[in-house]
């Protein structure tokens, strides 16, 4: 679907357009003036995109999910269509990113409009929404620092944002992820990963969320699958990071663990090993929870998947990608009783990334399904 299909941009054919000085054109201008006056007075017109009737997902695998990227999607009809296609594919779950900097660009001044659209449309499509929270606004970090830089002086500010988010969407969003991949320097303000620092942040956010929405499931971790040397300043082994963070209380400050389970070039059934990245590495993290005394804690796979870029060293062929993706959903459904959700990265980007990232997508920016979309849709409506 092109941008010309948007209700906001559609124009009548040239032959039917009204001359500029005709009475009907004056009526249009008068109507626009009335609308502007109404908006200034706080009266809002009917939305151009309706939520539509309540929908329900009919996919037969209840753990099947995807990670969407609606954060920078401007047009409401594209938000709606993306989530419609998620439902039509048979996915029950959606993970979506809600940047703190977008919602609270200035201290205490909140802008919820875009988040409201995403949450409402996901609910109307019958999808279970998992919210990932992060991205530091400029006012809460040093000048020139990365958007992933959060120093302890502003931990309380981020916790308050998490609290406000959980309270506002208490009815629609039952799961919240606190931060993303803190075991990477890239996601920790280009500083060495700090398990104790993350544990402190998680503790503050957990308490703040539970104070406003005690039933909200707080997910910690969201760890990148990195079998890195322990002394690597750019990345810490996710198993080591989890053990060190939980040693100072992180496991007491989450209801579930968020796991990233990329397959790279391996099939989903490959045995897990500490020195490898593959889909079943998630089992090693789950086993680590058991050793730490949290045998009953569930683990949600909030990112996973395979890439079919023709020249990326960690990619597979398009045929293998769709086969591995379907097999992963089915494997987790039957073998991982501790895993309520597997969300594959990434359903659709608002625009082309012009990188290997485009080859993670299920759907193009123009809403054309890629083969993996059709394969998962067929599977989700036929699995037993």
Wavefront OBJ file of the C-alpha trace (Angstrom):
o trace
v 0.000 0.000 0.000
v 1.482 3.350 -0.999
v 1.242 6.634 0.870
v -1.379 7.737 -1.654
v -3.751 5.260 -0.090
v -3.661 7.187 3.177
v -6.941 8.908 4.064
v -4.856 11.941 4.991
v -3.308 12.320 1.530
v -6.022 11.232 -0.900
v -7.127 13.836 -3.439
v -9.969 13.717 -5.933
v -9.081 13.162 -9.626
v -8.157 16.338 -11.478
v -11.331 16.274 -13.602
v -13.541 16.411 -10.526
v -11.712 19.162 -8.636
v -13.687 22.325 -7.949
v -12.481 25.686 -9.344
v -10.799 27.750 -6.675
v -13.427 30.528 -6.573
v -16.535 28.317 -6.703
v -19.070 28.414 -3.823
v -18.255 24.871 -2.821
v -14.579 25.760 -2.425
v -15.564 28.642 -0.165
v -17.628 26.229 1.855
v -14.622 23.968 2.223
v -12.483 26.872 3.397
v -15.187 27.931 5.824
v -15.313 24.384 7.165
v -11.572 24.336 7.646
v -11.718 27.636 9.510
v -14.448 26.255 11.743
v -12.358 23.169 12.452
v -9.347 25.298 13.377
v -11.460 27.384 15.746
v -12.859 24.216 17.237
v -9.416 22.773 17.809
v -8.297 25.984 19.480
v -11.305 25.706 21.790
v -10.474 22.119 22.653
v -13.119 20.508 20.427
v -11.600 17.642 18.441
v -13.103 16.293 15.200
v -13.739 12.638 14.579
v -10.502 10.752 13.817
v -9.713 10.031 10.198
v -8.793 6.461 11.102
v -11.260 4.522 13.217
v -10.283 1.753 15.577
v -12.790 -0.535 13.904
v -14.598 -3.474 15.514
v -13.011 -5.581 18.223
v -10.957 -8.412 16.728
v -9.620 -11.711 18.025
v -6.538 -13.647 16.965
v -7.274 -17.039 15.438
v -3.750 -18.428 15.280
v -3.390 -21.853 16.907
v -0.008 -21.312 18.613
v -0.641 -19.195 21.728
v 3.039 -18.245 22.234
v 3.545 -16.883 18.707
v 4.597 -13.224 18.699
v 6.532 -10.564 16.801
v 8.491 -7.442 17.687
v 7.054 -4.463 15.819
v 8.751 -1.100 15.200
v 5.960 1.466 15.345
v 8.018 3.936 17.379
v 8.691 6.204 14.386
v 5.559 5.414 12.375
v 3.819 8.744 11.886
v 0.563 7.912 10.104
v -2.150 6.254 12.132
v -3.436 4.140 9.265
v -0.003 2.511 9.014
v -0.029 1.709 12.733
v -3.444 0.136 12.329
v -2.528 -1.786 9.178
v 0.674 -3.131 10.725
v -1.201 -4.530 13.698
v -3.969 -5.875 11.465
v -1.360 -7.831 9.515
v 0.140 -9.142 12.750
v -3.272 -10.476 13.759
v -4.009 -11.842 10.287
v -0.709 -13.735 10.374
v -1.878 -15.491 13.534
v 0.408 -13.880 16.131
v -1.018 -13.409 19.615
v 1.763 -11.221 21.037
v 3.428 -7.957 20.098
v 6.540 -6.417 21.651
v 6.797 -2.665 20.988
v 9.280 0.012 22.011
v 8.060 3.088 23.913
v 10.988 5.536 24.230
v 11.072 7.604 27.399
v 12.489 10.555 25.449
v 9.466 10.611 23.129
v 6.928 10.566 25.960
v 8.677 12.959 28.389
v 10.783 15.285 26.230
v 10.931 17.808 29.074
v 10.847 17.048 32.800
v 7.268 16.484 33.926
v 5.764 17.271 30.496
v 4.279 14.148 28.949
v 3.145 13.521 25.388
v 1.157 10.292 25.207
v -0.557 10.717 21.830
v 1.547 8.299 19.784
v 1.755 5.722 22.562
v -2.031 5.931 22.978
v -2.537 5.128 19.283
v -0.290 2.086 19.400
v -1.799 0.730 22.607
v -5.400 1.263 21.486
v -4.925 -0.292 18.057
v -3.095 -3.302 19.507
v -5.919 -3.864 21.978
v -8.568 -3.519 19.268
v -6.788 -6.153 17.182
v -6.898 -8.526 20.147
v -3.113 -8.568 20.613
v -1.237 -8.950 23.891
v 1.179 -6.042 24.085
v 4.578 -6.178 25.799
v 6.065 -2.696 26.252
v 9.831 -2.173 26.129
v 10.881 1.014 27.958
v 14.139 2.904 27.521
v 15.893 5.727 25.562
v 16.987 8.620 27.767
v 15.805 12.185 27.003
v 18.440 14.895 26.651
v 17.473 16.563 29.919
v 18.305 13.382 31.843
v 21.833 12.794 30.522
v 25.085 14.719 29.989
v 25.458 16.884 26.892
v 26.790 14.876 23.988
v 26.129 11.494 25.583
v 24.313 8.606 23.930
v 20.575 8.082 24.328
v 21.368 4.859 26.211
v 23.318 6.755 28.903
v 21.520 6.831 32.251
v 23.512 7.680 35.335
v 22.310 6.829 38.853
v 21.264 10.445 39.485
v 18.384 9.908 37.053
v 17.374 6.359 37.945
v 14.473 7.780 39.963
v 13.311 9.824 36.960
v 13.198 6.743 34.746
v 11.409 4.797 37.488
v 8.766 7.527 37.665
v 8.281 7.299 33.911
v 7.856 3.523 34.185
v 5.321 4.091 36.946
v 3.345 6.611 34.890
v 3.378 4.293 31.882
v 2.158 1.305 33.888
v -0.592 3.351 35.540
v -1.827 4.859 32.278
v -1.991 1.545 30.426
v -2.881 -0.684 33.342
v -5.845 -2.187 31.472
v -4.168 -2.658 28.079
v -0.491 -3.447 28.782
v 0.120 -6.321 31.176
v 3.872 -6.732 30.547
v 6.725 -4.206 30.758
v 10.415 -4.725 29.908
v 12.826 -2.549 31.875
v 15.695 -1.465 29.590
v 17.239 -3.355 26.675
v 20.440 -5.415 26.447
v 22.270 -3.839 29.416
v 25.072 -6.388 28.931
v 26.207 -4.399 25.868
v 28.226 -1.189 26.168
v 26.206 0.154 23.214
v 23.014 -0.099 25.283
v 24.610 1.141 28.513
v 25.750 4.550 27.345
v 28.963 3.212 25.782
v 30.201 2.291 29.238
v 31.307 -1.169 30.366
v 28.272 -3.293 31.276
v 27.419 -2.986 34.964
v 25.299 -5.814 36.454
v 25.047 -4.079 39.836
v 24.008 -0.796 38.225
v 21.306 -2.523 36.216
v 20.099 -4.392 39.299
v 19.701 -1.070 41.111
v 17.771 0.448 38.202
v 15.524 -2.607 37.945
v 14.837 -2.526 41.680
v 13.670 1.104 41.548
v 11.514 0.543 38.461
v 9.974 -2.623 39.873
v 8.856 -0.883 43.028
v 7.518 2.119 41.131
v 5.520 -0.025 38.693
v 4.082 -2.298 41.362
v 2.972 0.707 43.428
v 0.669 1.826 40.580
v -0.135 -1.435 38.796
v 0.664 -4.413 41.033
v -0.629 -6.926 38.492
v 1.774 -5.764 35.752
v 4.397 -8.384 34.876
v 7.842 -6.778 35.062
v 10.443 -8.364 32.783
v 14.109 -7.885 33.541
v 17.162 -8.752 31.538
v 16.419 -8.505 27.806
v 20.007 -9.661 27.503
v 21.867 -9.858 24.209
v 23.109 -13.377 23.441
v 26.841 -12.759 23.817
v 29.331 -15.520 24.638
v 32.001 -12.836 25.081
v 35.176 -12.987 27.200
v 34.517 -11.782 30.721
v 37.036 -8.946 30.372
v 35.556 -7.519 27.140
v 34.547 -3.893 27.845
v 32.074 -3.897 24.933
v 29.939 -6.862 25.962
v 29.517 -9.199 28.893
v 28.484 -12.812 28.529
v 24.722 -12.850 29.157
v 25.023 -15.825 31.526
v 27.659 -14.059 33.597
v 25.717 -10.806 33.584
v 22.554 -12.538 34.791
v 24.354 -14.337 37.601
v 26.111 -11.165 38.779
v 22.964 -9.031 38.571
v 20.905 -11.586 40.478
v 23.637 -11.896 43.101
v 22.827 -8.293 44.088
v 19.041 -8.609 43.915
v 17.967 -8.350 40.270
v 15.978 -11.596 40.316
v 13.983 -10.304 43.270
v 12.995 -7.276 41.186
v 11.419 -9.040 38.216
v 8.504 -11.379 37.649
v 10.031 -12.908 34.519
v 13.222 -12.855 32.494
v 13.327 -11.350 28.988
v 15.603 -13.344 26.662
v 16.978 -12.671 23.171
v 17.317 -15.919 21.228
v 18.694 -15.305 17.747
v 19.488 -18.365 15.683
v 22.186 -16.941 13.396
v 23.001 -19.762 10.937
v 21.955 -22.679 13.165
v 18.658 -24.555 13.033
v 16.384 -24.025 16.041
v 16.871 -27.530 17.432
v 20.686 -27.226 17.729
v 21.927 -28.031 21.221
v 22.858 -25.003 23.342
v 26.447 -24.366 24.352
v 27.860 -21.503 26.460
v 30.273 -20.516 23.685
v 27.700 -20.299 20.885
v 24.787 -18.109 19.836
v 21.772 -20.125 18.807
v 18.043 -20.291 19.480
v 18.285 -22.724 22.383
v 20.758 -20.520 24.244
v 17.574 -19.400 26.001
v 17.649 -22.729 27.832
v 21.006 -21.877 29.386
v 19.599 -18.655 30.817
v 16.563 -20.497 32.141
v 18.854 -23.088 33.738
v 20.860 -20.262 35.335
v 17.670 -19.009 36.971
v 17.203 -22.473 38.448
v 20.719 -22.527 39.878
v 20.052 -19.132 41.453
v 16.918 -20.452 43.159
v 14.265 -19.150 40.759
v 13.112 -22.417 39.224
v 9.538 -21.215 38.763
v 10.366 -17.946 36.993
v 9.152 -17.826 33.381
v 11.323 -16.535 30.546
v 9.831 -14.608 27.618
v 11.714 -14.546 24.314
v 11.315 -10.876 23.415
v 13.621 -10.993 20.374
v 14.549 -13.935 18.162
v 14.812 -14.915 14.544
v 16.868 -15.521 11.443
v 18.072 -13.189 8.694
v 18.149 -13.903 4.938
v 20.463 -11.150 3.701
v 22.362 -12.445 0.647
v 25.759 -11.204 1.867
v 25.650 -11.206 5.663
v 27.841 -13.830 7.302
v 25.219 -14.688 9.923
v 22.368 -15.039 7.460
v 20.665 -18.073 5.959
v 18.825 -18.562 2.675
v 15.216 -17.316 2.429
v 13.987 -20.909 2.318
v 15.884 -21.840 5.468
v 14.745 -18.685 7.198
v 11.060 -19.438 6.842
v 11.624 -23.110 7.722
v 13.680 -22.289 10.837
v 11.204 -19.622 11.975
v 8.241 -21.975 11.841
v 10.212 -24.764 13.497
v 11.295 -22.433 16.293
v 7.727 -21.435 17.113
v 6.707 -25.090 17.123
v 9.727 -26.221 19.156
v 9.127 -23.632 21.864
v 5.418 -24.400 21.958
v 5.999 -28.081 22.746
v 9.329 -28.041 24.604
v 9.455 -24.809 26.606
v 6.695 -24.956 29.201
v 8.380 -22.037 30.980
v 8.094 -19.723 27.935
v 4.768 -17.871 27.467
v 5.915 -16.001 24.324
v 8.400 -16.085 21.455
v 8.511 -12.709 19.667
v 10.517 -12.669 16.443
v 12.392 -9.567 15.299
v 11.174 -7.560 13.412
v 7.754 -7.468 11.831
v 8.035 -4.284 9.757
v 10.157 -1.111 9.672
v 8.546 2.243 8.784
v 11.175 2.741 6.068
v 13.990 0.772 4.505
v 17.033 0.500 6.771
v 19.384 -0.071 3.807
v 21.255 -2.664 5.837
v 21.013 -6.304 6.853
v 18.196 -5.234 9.223
v 15.749 -5.144 6.297
v 16.199 -8.904 5.969
v 14.815 -9.537 9.425
v 11.465 -8.027 8.380
v 8.302 -10.033 7.772
v 6.672 -7.215 5.791
v 8.129 -4.397 3.680
v 7.550 -0.725 4.540
v 4.953 -0.752 1.731
v 3.074 -3.640 3.414
v 4.152 -6.328 0.969
v 4.437 -9.672 2.796
v 7.784 -11.401 2.491
v 7.810 -15.214 2.116
v 8.383 -15.733 5.848
v 5.108 -13.912 6.574
v 3.152 -16.274 4.347
v 4.898 -19.315 5.814
v 4.127 -18.311 9.404
v 0.551 -17.416 8.507
v 0.023 -20.827 6.925
v 1.565 -22.535 9.941
v -0.402 -20.492 12.494
v -3.694 -21.501 10.934
v -2.882 -25.180 10.572
v -0.795 -26.215 13.607
v -2.216 -28.777 15.972
l 1 2 3 4 5 6 7 8 9 10 11 12 13 14 15 16 17 18 19 20 21 22 23 24 25 26 27 28 29 30 31 32 33 34 35 36 37 38 39 40 41 42 43 44 45 46 47 48 49 50 51 52 53 54 55 56 57 58 59 60 61 62 63 64 65 66 67 68 69 70 71 72 73 74 75 76 77 78 79 80 81 82 83 84 85 86 87 88 89 90 91 92 93 94 95 96 97 98 99 100 101 102 103 104 105 106 107 108 109 110 111 112 113 114 115 116 117 118 119 120 121 122 123 124 125 126 127 128 129 130 131 132 133 134 135 136 137 138 139 140 141 142 143 144 145 146 147 148 149 150 151 152 153 154 155 156 157 158 159 160 161 162 163 164 165 166 167 168 169 170 171 172 173 174 175 176 177 178 179 180 181 182 183 184 185 186 187 188 189 190 191 192 193 194 195 196 197 198 199 200 201 202 203 204 205 206 207 208 209 210 211 212 213 214 215 216 217 218 219 220 221 222 223 224 225 226 227 228 229 230 231 232 233 234 235 236 237 238 239 240 241 242 243 244 245 246 247 248 249 250 251 252 253 254 255 256 257 258 259 260 261 262 263 264 265 266 267 268 269 270 271 272 273 274 275 276 277 278 279 280 281 282 283 284 285 286 287 288 289 290 291 292 293 294 295 296 297 298 299 300 301 302 303 304 305 306 307 308 309 310 311 312 313 314 315 316 317 318 319 320 321 322 323 324 325 326 327 328 329 330 331 332 333 334 335 336 337 338 339 340 341 342 343 344 345 346 347 348 349 350 351 352 353 354 355 356 357 358 359 360 361 362 363 364 365 366 367 368 369 370 371 372 373 374 375 376 377 378 379 380 381 382 383 384
